[in-house]
Amino acid sequence: MEENNNFGDFPKPEDKKIGETPKINKKTNSWKIATFVFGILFVVSILTGSSLSALSISGNTVAIEAVDFINTNLLVGSPEKATLEDSEKASGVKATISIAGQQTPIFITNDGEMMYLNAIPLTQQIITEPQESPEPQEQPVVEVSTKSDKPTVELFIMSHCPYGTQAEKGILPVIETLSNKIDFDLKFVYYAMHGEKEVNEQANQYCIQKEQKDKLLDYLYCFLGSQSGSETEATNCRAEVGINEEMLTTCIESANTEFDLDANLKDESSWLSGQFPLFNIDKEDNEKYSVRGSPTLVVNGETVNSGRDSISLLKAICSAFNVAPEECNTKFEVGSPTPGFGFEKTTQANAATAGCGI
């Protein structure tokens, strides 16, 4: 199983002689030794603390013995040694040491038991500069080459694919805005990657669209705004928007008979790649447009790789009109819906090209 990466588709080293002894640049080597030691000091101080064994509480003595500890334990065999530059007591002992000409402060507790490379004063207010939010990035305009007076818009999704729900959340305001100026159909990828709950929910949405279409957008707003798209949340949303449950049940039973939804769910031998039950309600259109994953947007028969924010989707769909209506000038809030459920937005109108597919 892979994440789909589209909206709709898815110096040569020098040779060394064996036994050759490398030449050593003393200046470079000293720098490397110092860097290496400071690195060790950092790791030791963070992971374990450096036990300096019951040193005197005299600040200068603690610092001297800390330098001796470094030379004895960390610089064994090194031509470079640490030297003490200065020291002072300040809620512990602060010392400056030098190795190969590089100076660094160290901090030792008064009892000589712990050594650190950094100390942060708790009484000092740390002032940080406010960070500016990144400027929204507008997406390139996607042009649909096939024009019409009333474009057809088909969005293929899996009901629980986070990227499918992202695309739905982006397109809902566009569908509302263009209304009867376009023909919109919500359609489904021919296999379900998210188990029985997805098969059941897609059957619900198919039947709501087929027989109670005037309530589809309200239902989708509620369902997509839920916490996880659970069956309980879906049931509550149907009640909230006034879905006729008797009509829905009759339609689902008919769809099960016509498209073998339950049979395909139970017959694992028929599953795509042995993993995903088939969902054949829109099988012919999946084949027609070579749909591979969720989401896939098709406008006037063309697969469109648009951004998933409402601005990008409006521009893409409006490019399919012979003469764009006034509604195409509608301004939407900048930002792309986040994947999954809930109507949070990202700070940028990004393309969000990930998808659910194989």
N, C-alpha and C positions, 0 to 999 in steps of 0.2 A: 504494500500500500504506500503510495507516494502522494505528496502534495503537488497538485497541478500548478504550473508556473504561468498560467495565462488566465485571462478572464473566461475564455471560452475553449481553448485548446490545451490542449495541454502541452652566467659566465663559466665556462668549463674550468674545473679545478686544475691547478698545476700539478704535474707529475712529480713525485718525490722518489729519490733513489733509496732503495732499501739500505738501512744501516746508516744513512746520512744524518749527521748531527746538526740540528738547526742552529743558526746563528742567533745570539741573544743580544738585543739592544738593551743596554743596561738602564737607560733612562726610561724606556717603555716598560721594562720589566719591573722597575721600582714602582712605577705608577700602578701596574697591575697588582703588585703585592699589596700596596696600600688599599686599593679598591677591594681586593679580595678580603683583606682583614676587616675593613669596615663592614663589608657584607656579612662576615662571620659574626662580628659584634652585634649587628642588627638582629640576625637570626637568634643568636644566643640570648640577647636581651628580651626579645619578644617571646620565644618559646619557653625558656627555662629560667631566665634571670641568670646572672653570672655570680656564682658563689665565690666570694673573695675571702672566705674563711676568717671569721672572727677578727676583723681588723680593728685598730684603734679608732675611737670616735674623733680624734683630731683630724680636721679637714684636710690639711696638707698631707698627713700621714696616710689617710685613707686614699687620697689621690695617688701618692707615690706607690702604695701597695697595689692599687688598681693597675697602674702602668706596669708594675712588676708582674702582675697576673697576666696581663696581655702578652708581655714578652716571653714569659715562661710557658704559657699554655697555647697561645695563638700564633706566635711568631717563631716557633721552634724551627731551627734550620734556615731561617730567613736572614739574608744579609742586612735587612733593614730592621730597626728597632724603634719602638715607641718611646718618645721622650715627653716629659711633663712641661708644658708651657706655663700654665698658671692654674690656680685653684681657689675656690672660695666656698664658704658655707652659705647655703640659702635653702632652707627646708630640706637639707641634705647637702651633699658636696657636689659642686659643679667644677669640672676640670676641663682643660683644653689640652689635648695631646696632639703630637705631630708624628706622622709616619711618612718617611720619604718626602718630606716637604709639604704634605697635605695635613691640614689642621681640621680637627673635628671636636665638638664638645661631647663630653660624656657626663652622666649623672650617676652618683653612687649614694645609696642610702647611708645614713649616719652610722648604722651598725656594721657597714661594710659587707652586707650580705647580698645586695642586689645592685646590678649596674644596668643603665639604660642609655640609649642614644638620643632620646628625645624626652622633653618634659613640657607639659602644657600647664601654664598657670591657671588655676581654677578661679582666681579672683580677677582675671583680666577678661574684659568683654571682647569677644571675637566678632568683628564686623565684617560681613560679607557683602559684596556688591550684588544688587538685584540682578537676576538673570533675565534677559529679554527673551520672550517667546520667539521661536523661529518664524520668519515670515512665511505665510501660506504660499505654497507653490501651486500655481495653476497648471493643470494638465494640458498636454497638446490636444487640440481639437481633432476628434475622430470623425472623418467624413464618410457618410454612407453614399455609395455611388448610385444605387438604384433609388430613384425618386418616385413619390406617389402623392396623391392628394390626401390620402388617409393611410399613413404608414401602419404596417403590422409590427407589433413588438412582442416577442416571445422570450420569456426568461425561464431557462431550464435550471432547476435547483434540486438539491436534496434538503428536505425540511430541517434536518439537524446538522447540516454541514455549516460550520461557523462562517465560511466565506460565502456560502449561498445566502444565509440570513443577512450577511453584510450587504450583499448586492440588493436584496429585497428592501432593506431599510433605506438604501440610497434611492431606489427607484419609486417607492411608494409616493413621495411628494410629487414626483414628476408625473406619475399616472393620474394623480388627483388634479394636477394643474392642467394637463392636456385633455383630460376627461374624454369626451366623445370625439375629439379630434384624431384619436388613434384607436386602433384595435389592439387591445392588450390581452395576452393569455399567459397565465402562470402554468408552466409545464414541468415535467419531472424527468430526471435522468433515469435511464432504463435499468439501473441497479441501485440498491440501497446499502450504503456503507455503515449505517448507524442502527442496524438491528430492527427488531419488531416494532419499536416505538415509531420509527421513521416510516415503515410501511403503513402503519395504522394512521399516522398523522397525514401522510400524503393522500391517502384515500379520503380522509375528512376534507382536506383542502380541494381535492379534485371535485368532490360532490358539492361542496359549498359554491364553488365557481360555476359548476354546471347548472345547478337548480336554484341557488339563492345568491346570484352573482352581485346583487346590489349590497350585500353584506360582507363581501369578500375583503375589501380593503380595511373595513373596521375590524374584522376578525384578525387580519394579519397584523395590524397595528397592535392589537392586544396580545396576540400570541408572540410576536417578535419582541415585545416589551416585557415579556415574562422573565422569570429568573433563569429557567433552564429548559423551557418548552416541554415540561412533563405532561403526562396525560391528564393529571388533575388540573393543571393550569389551562390546558386546552379546553377541558370541559367547562371550566369557569368562564373562559373567554367566549365560548359559544353561547352560554347563558347570558352573558353581559350584552352581546350584540343581538340577541334574539334569534338565534338559529333554530329552525324547526327540526327537532331531533327525530321525529317520526319520518319526515322526508329524507333526512340525512341517512338514517338507518336503511331505508329502502334502497336508496341510491348505492350505498356501500355494498349491500348484498348483491345488487345487480352487477356492480363492478367486479366483485369477487368471482362471479360466474363468468363474466365476459373476459376478464384478464388473468384469471387464475392467481389472484393475489395471495390467498391463503395457501393454496397448493404449492406455489413457488416458494413461499416462506418456509413451509415444512419440508419440502423436498431438497435437501442439501446437495443432492447429486446434480441438481440443475443450476446451482449457484455459480455466478461468474467467478472464475479463478478459484472455485471451491470455497470462496469466502463470503460473497455478497449475494443475497437473494435478488432475483430479477423483479423489476417493477415495470411491467410492459404497457402501462396505460398510454404512454406517448412513444411507444417503440418505433412506429413508422417515422415520426418526425426526428427522433434521435438518429435514425439511420440516414434520413434525408440530409440533415445538417452535420452529420459526423460528430455528434455530441459525445464527448469523452468524460466530462466531469462537471462538477458544480462549482461556480455558476457558469452558464453559457448564455450569452445574450445574442439574439438574432433579430435584426431589424430589416424589414423588406427582403427577407431571405438571405441576408448577409450576416455572417458571424462578426460581431463587433467587440473589439478589445478596448473597451472604455474604462476609465476610472470608475470607482464605485460611489463616488460622492454625487449628490444630486445635480450639482453644476455640470459636471462632465457628462452625466447621463442625459440631462436635458439637451445639451449641445449635440450630442451624438444622435439622439432621436430626431431633433429638429432639423438636422442636416438631411433627413430623409424626405422632407416635404418638398413638393414642387414649389409651393409658396408657403413659407413659414408663417403660422398665425401669431397674433400679438402675444399669446401666452408664452411663446418662446423667449420673450424678453424678461420673464420672471426672474427675480433675484433670490437666490437661496443663500443660506448661511454657509460660509466657507468651512470645510472640514469633511472628512470621510467617516462614515459610521465604523465603529469598531467591529471586528468579527464576533460572532456569537449572538447571544440574546442581550437585550437592553439597548437603550438608545443613546449611549455615550458616543462621543465623537473624538476623533484624533485632532491634533492641531493643524494638520495639513490635509489638503485634498489630494491624497496619494492614489496611485494606480491600484495598489493592493492586488497584486496579480496572483496570489496564492489561491489554491482551490482544492477541492476534494476529488480525487480521481485516481485511476490506475494507469 
